[in-house]
Amino acid sequence: MANPSVETVNTSGDKLMLAAGVLLVLAGFVGFFWLSGQEWYVRGAALAVGVIAGVAAGLLSAPGKAFIAFAKDSYKEVRKVVWPTRKEATQTTLVVFAFVLIMAILLWLSDKSIEWVIFSAILGWK
């Protein structure tokens, strides 16, 4: 069951939340490079905290909540897909390879035939 499209009004609070998320991610990157003299785990922690906090701030906004709802609906739809078995996938792959091989041979034959007609039969080049 698909959800109808609903137009949401972006409030200034949502815009501020998204801006804060972007700034937190940027702060994580700045902290990573600013702490270049520290151990790798301190730099990595600064980066991780900034990115996680920024993503969390972005997901708490209305567009973030809409993205979470979309992701949940997409996951439900993917679970409904009937995936091919290994045997079916192998057979389909072999059919595609056979078709490509046959088309390559036909194109090569037509190319050589046209080449023979033009250069040997019409122009008389040997």
Sequence and secondary structure as in RCSB ss.txt:
>XXXX:A:sequence
MANPSVETVNTSGDKLMLAAGVLLVLAGFVGFFWLSGQEWYVRGAALAVGVIAGVAAGLLSAPGKAFIAFAKDSY
KEVRKVVWPTRKEATQTTLVVFAFVLIMAILLWLSDKSIEWVIFSAILGWK
>XXXX:A:secstr
           HHHHHHHHHHHHHHHHHHHHHHHTTTS HHHHHHHHHHHHHHHHHHHHHSHHHHHHHHHHHHHH
HHHHH     HHHHHHHHHHHHHHHHHHHHHHHHHHHHHHIIIIIIIS   
